[in-house]
Amino acid sequence: MLKLYHNDMSSCAQKVRFVLAEKAVEWESEELNLRAGDQLKPEFLQINPKGLVPVLEHDGNILIESNVIIEYLNEVFPEPALLPADAYGRALARRWMKRLDDGVHLETIVLSFGIAFRHQLIATLETDEALEHHFSSIPDPYIQNVQRQVVTGGIGSPRFEQAILVFEKLLKELDQELASHTWIVGDALTLSDIAYAPYGTRLEHLHLSRMWDNKPNFARWYEAIKETSGYQTGLAEWFNPNYLPLMDKAGNEAWPRIAKLLAAIDT
Ligand SMILES: N[C@@H](CCC(=O)N[C@@H](CS)C(=O)NCC(=O)O)C(=O)O
């Protein structure tokens, strides 16, 4: 039995659903409402004390961490292979995936909450006390810290600047990498492409695809990955129509500040 605890718009859950779709495996869905705090309820904290999705349950074993989960799925369901046949290729794919855990994902939280999700939290929780209660119930101190800064300060928060810097550097490097091959580590789709797809998507949903107007190779890669059936089944079919207009509108409003930050990086 394969059961996924997930959320429709969660970037880490998106990559797991993408892999499940590529592998054409059946799975049972247990969806959590993250804005309602389902992930912080005692019954879920018993499953993942970090209070985060995705969680995969397979034959009685619990797995957390999306990159670990997709590697596991790739081993347990070997067809189609989603890592290169050679050890060096696999090392390259893992290096790119590690980078997500080393900071990119945290910066995505900064962008998403700083631009858009803060509005949902502020509207739902209403008072400073309720917001503080929300922050202090987040088990991971890093996430607690970034949420506190950017939910409160929004795009004016100094923490926001760092996120733009990290993404601009990442997109430039990916653009360079993709100049010489179709996918991130060669000419076949791998877990590294699948792991990065949700981050391009998050930027697009936040009206930030303008960040790759000057990065043609990344733009080509992103359009190609959106065409895959795994993307359609694992991501697009789950997009939440209640989130998209807010993300788009708030992202559009944030653009002048972001454009200024980007111009400062380039000079
Ligand atoms: N490193 C973890 C990160 C998981 C994570 O941050 N999950 C987010 C959704 S993408 C979450 O559950 N957030 C809960 C919240 O927003 O409170 C992974 O790769 O699985």
The ligand as an SDF file (V2000), in Angstrom:
LIG
                    3D

 20 19  0  0  0  0  0  0  0  0999 V2000
   12.6710   19.4220    3.2150 N   0  0  0  0  0  0  0  0  0  0  0  0
   11.2830   19.0750    3.1880 C   0  0  0  0  0  0  0  0  0  0  0  0
   10.4600   20.3360    3.1840 C   0  0  0  0  0  0  0  0  0  0  0  0
    8.9870   20.0570    3.3000 C   0  0  0  0  0  0  0  0  0  0  0  0
    8.1770   21.3380    3.3640 C   0  0  0  0  0  0  0  0  0  0  0  0
    8.7170   22.4320    3.5760 O   0  0  0  0  0  0  0  0  0  0  0  0
    6.8630   21.1950    3.1790 N   0  0  0  0  0  0  0  0  0  0  0  0
    5.9840   22.3350    3.1880 C   0  0  0  0  0  0  0  0  0  0  0  0
    5.1770   22.4020    1.9220 C   0  0  0  0  0  0  0  0  0  0  0  0
    6.2610   22.5540    0.5090 S   0  0  0  0  0  0  0  0  0  0  0  0
    5.0110   22.2510    4.3390 C   0  0  0  0  0  0  0  0  0  0  0  0
    4.5660   21.1870    4.7000 O   0  0  0  0  0  0  0  0  0  0  0  0
    4.6910   23.3970    4.9270 N   0  0  0  0  0  0  0  0  0  0  0  0
    3.8390   23.4600    6.0420 C   0  0  0  0  0  0  0  0  0  0  0  0
    3.3960   24.8670    6.3110 C   0  0  0  0  0  0  0  0  0  0  0  0
    3.2790   25.6510    5.3620 O   0  0  0  0  0  0  0  0  0  0  0  0
    3.1450   25.1330    7.4830 O   0  0  0  0  0  0  0  0  0  0  0  0
   10.9780   18.1990    1.9710 C   0  0  0  0  0  0  0  0  0  0  0  0
   11.7190   18.2910    0.9820 O   0  0  0  0  0  0  0  0  0  0  0  0
   10.0420   17.3830    2.0260 O   0  0  0  0  0  0  0  0  0  0  0  0
  1  2  1  0
  2  3  1  0
  2 18  1  0
  3  4  1  0
  4  5  1  0
  5  6  2  0
  5  7  1  0
  7  8  1  0
  8  9  1  0
  8 11  1  0
  9 10  1  0
 11 12  2  0
 11 13  1  0
 13 14  1  0
 14 15  1  0
 15 16  2  0
 15 17  1  0
 18 19  2  0
 18 20  1  0
M  END
$$$$
